[in-house]
């Protein structure tokens, strides 16, 4: 199975690139030897030895580097953010949950953008902790609940899911229930809030629409080299949803976990870094530009991701295409910017494209920063066996199977969230 998937990915890339340099590496013995950029020494060579120095010296300079050279800066501030509850019900999901659908409106000058939050809350809690994350094909795909609104926004076609003409319809209702363990989440006393990511910024290499266009100066057609790509725009969308959750008195907004899978895991990580109101972050199979170390060049690489998805990162990140050696940082330093808040990194055994070992090592290398705050990271460099999670404030698991979100993943997230977020 692994071979077939890797072969399929290789074929996909051969149609995009003819050069042999783009052949992905899946051989651990061919991983380059490189120095792991030090977390505890500033760019000017000063050693960081306590939480305060981390917060005032090292964290800001690392954050600035990622902002200007990887994900891109938010180019301004909004004039207004407003929320409208467009639908709600006290007896959703067979009486198990409260359901709310909220339209968020972002305004900048004469322009505005709307997107919808679908919120389920458990009935057995006055104020629920919750998971907030994006879905790939629309809020109506995560549940069979007939009352969930079908997005009118541009959607990627997907024959298997019944999406054609870039428009979601009733046909795709409930097609992604497998990725969202709603019953389990509610049963454990957590809420779930989801957003269709295409409403915030359509996932295509076109900067004419979505959040980017809202901020353009006259005549501007695309963000500047150090300004945001789509990942940062999606992250920003999560923060504005958190603005709403802070106003909802049925939500414990001090316990909102940013969750995301794959590209949306990259967005969840960046949201957790940009916005320290998030109580914790879960990165599910986020891979290159997410949790995985870039300098290992295992599976997807910086050059490859920028070629396939030129709109995800800021243009400055292209300096590191086939040039990861020149990066003064690596992704463990992104993860460390979440400290001291709980962080869960998860991989899948057959998801070699996302480099499970690189994801694990990246989580591991954050431990000195968590240690500065008296929190337990992952001190052992030995990767755990499949389906044997390590759950400290920093948690990691690699499960059997492919690139996906499964019930197994959610079961682990819930055990960990009960321990490190709820209490
Ligand atoms: C892949 C991409 C990965 C990951 C994935 C996904 O094509 O190369 O970085 O983001 O898509 O989002 O499913």
Boltz pocket constraint, residues with backbone or C-beta under 6 A from the ligand:
constraints:
  - pocket:
      binder: B
      contacts: [[A, 261], [A, 262], [A, 263], [A, 264], [A, 285], [A, 286], [A, 287], [A, 288], [A, 300], [A, 305], [A, 308]]
      max_distance: 6.0
